Amino acid sequence: MNVFTTLLAMGAPGQEGPSGPGMTMMMFLFLAIMYVMMIRPQMRKDKARRAMLETLKKGDKVLLSSGIIGQVVQVEDKVVKVKVADNVRLEVVRGGISMILQEDDDLGDTPLA
């Protein structure tokens, strides 16, 4: 078994890996696929989240990242005041808001993490 793995590691004599333009093209193709599959969708998601946080207004029902549901009572530049119960208001950074809830939203569909 040890001889077999040694022979596999050596490879065929006279053969080398891809070099020059072939290797460059393969690397470019790999980076392009990674951009399309990973980076671009994340950029779209971030852009949609920023747009959601910019449209935040008084009276919106929101879900905080901690799982608390409340209603926006005051919107400032970086801080939002959220009413969670009678006489209970939380001061939350805008980034702490996960989503704006609509009347017909089903919270069973929210991601767990």
C-alpha positions as CSV (number, residue, x, y, z in Angstrom):
1,M,0.0,0.0,0.0
2,N,2.8,2.4,0.8
3,V,4.5,1.8,-2.6
4,F,1.1,2.5,-4.4
5,T,0.6,5.9,-2.6
6,T,4.2,6.8,-3.4
7,L,3.7,6.1,-7.1
8,L,0.5,8.1,-7.2
9,A,2.3,11.0,-5.6
10,M,5.1,10.9,-8.2
11,G,2.7,11.1,-11.2
12,A,3.6,10.3,-14.7
13,P,7.1,11.2,-15.8
14,G,7.4,14.2,-18.1
15,Q,4.0,15.6,-17.2
16,E,3.7,18.9,-15.4
17,G,0.7,20.9,-14.2
18,P,-0.9,23.6,-16.3
19,S,1.2,26.6,-16.8
20,G,1.1,30.0,-18.5
21,P,-2.1,31.1,-20.1
22,G,-4.0,27.9,-19.1
23,M,-3.3,28.4,-15.4
24,T,-4.2,32.1,-15.6
25,M,-7.4,31.4,-17.4
26,M,-8.4,28.7,-14.8
27,M,-7.7,31.2,-12.0
28,F,-9.7,33.9,-13.6
29,L,-12.6,31.5,-14.2
30,F,-12.5,30.4,-10.5
31,L,-12.6,34.0,-9.3
32,A,-15.5,34.9,-11.7
33,I,-17.5,31.9,-10.4
34,M,-16.8,32.8,-6.8
35,Y,-17.9,36.4,-7.4
36,V,-21.1,35.3,-9.1
37,M,-22.0,32.6,-6.6
38,M,-20.9,34.3,-3.3
39,I,-20.0,37.9,-3.4
40,R,-22.7,39.4,-5.7
41,P,-25.7,37.8,-3.8
42,Q,-24.3,39.1,-0.5
43,M,-23.9,42.6,-2.0
44,R,-27.6,42.5,-3.1
45,K,-28.7,41.4,0.3
46,D,-26.8,44.2,2.0
47,K,-28.2,46.8,-0.4
48,A,-31.8,45.6,0.3
49,R,-31.1,45.7,4.0
50,R,-29.8,49.3,3.8
51,A,-32.8,50.3,1.8
52,M,-35.1,48.7,4.4
53,L,-33.4,50.6,7.3
54,E,-33.6,53.9,5.4
55,T,-37.4,53.6,4.8
56,L,-38.0,53.0,8.5
57,K,-40.7,55.3,9.8
58,K,-42.8,56.0,12.9
59,G,-45.6,53.4,13.3
60,D,-43.8,50.5,11.6
61,K,-43.9,47.1,13.4
62,V,-40.4,45.7,13.6
63,L,-38.6,42.6,14.6
64,L,-35.3,43.2,16.4
65,S,-32.3,41.0,16.1
66,S,-32.9,39.8,19.7
67,G,-36.3,38.5,18.7
68,I,-38.3,41.3,20.3
69,I,-41.3,42.7,18.4
70,G,-42.2,46.3,18.8
71,Q,-43.5,49.4,17.1
72,V,-41.3,52.3,16.1
73,V,-42.3,55.5,18.0
74,Q,-39.3,57.8,17.1
75,V,-36.7,57.6,14.3
76,E,-33.4,59.5,14.7
77,D,-30.2,59.4,12.6
78,K,-28.7,56.3,14.1
79,V,-31.1,55.3,16.9
80,V,-34.7,54.2,16.8
81,K,-37.0,54.1,19.8
82,V,-39.3,51.1,19.8
83,K,-42.3,50.6,22.0
84,V,-42.5,46.9,23.1
85,A,-45.2,47.3,25.8
86,D,-47.2,50.0,27.6
87,N,-44.7,52.5,29.1
88,V,-41.7,50.4,27.9
89,R,-39.6,51.9,25.1
90,L,-36.2,50.6,23.9
91,E,-33.6,52.7,22.3
92,V,-32.1,50.5,19.5
93,V,-29.4,51.1,17.0
94,R,-30.8,50.9,13.4
95,G,-28.6,47.9,12.7
96,G,-30.4,46.0,15.4
97,I,-33.6,45.9,13.4
98,S,-33.9,42.6,11.5
99,M,-37.1,43.3,9.5
100,I,-40.1,45.5,9.1
101,L,-43.2,43.3,9.7
102,Q,-46.3,43.6,7.6
103,E,-49.8,42.7,8.8
104,D,-49.8,39.4,7.0
105,D,-46.3,38.3,7.9
106,D,-46.0,34.8,9.3
107,L,-43.2,34.7,11.9
108,G,-42.8,31.0,11.5
109,D,-40.9,31.7,8.3
110,T,-38.2,33.8,10.0
111,P,-34.7,32.3,10.0
112,L,-33.5,30.8,13.3
113,A,-30.0,32.2,12.9
